[in-house]
Amino acid sequence: MYAQIGKPGIKEKFEALFQQEAKKIKSVTE
């Protein structure tokens, strides 16, 4: 997984996923 981070689009994909998870967690904790 980490080896793919250098490829175009992979980082953005993980950023989007991370943000979605963060929003989920935030809505649960509030």
C-alpha positions in Angstrom: 0.0 0.0 0.0 2.7 2.5 1.0 4.6 1.8 -2.2 1.6 3.1 -4.2 1.4 6.5 -2.5 3.9 7.9 -5.0 1.6 7.2 -7.9 -0.7 10.0 -9.2 -4.2 9.8 -7.7 -3.4 7.3 -5.0 -2.6 9.9 -2.4 -5.8 11.9 -3.3 -7.8 8.7 -3.0 -6.5 8.0 0.5 -7.0 11.7 1.5 -10.7 11.5 0.4 -11.2 8.2 2.3 -9.5 9.6 5.4 -11.7 12.7 5.3 -14.8 10.6 5.0 -13.8 8.4 8.0 -12.9 11.6 10.0 -16.4 13.0 9.3 -18.0 9.7 10.4 -16.0 9.6 13.6 -16.7 13.3 14.3 -20.5 12.9 13.8 -20.4 9.8 16.1 -18.5 11.6 18.9 -20.6 14.8 18.8 
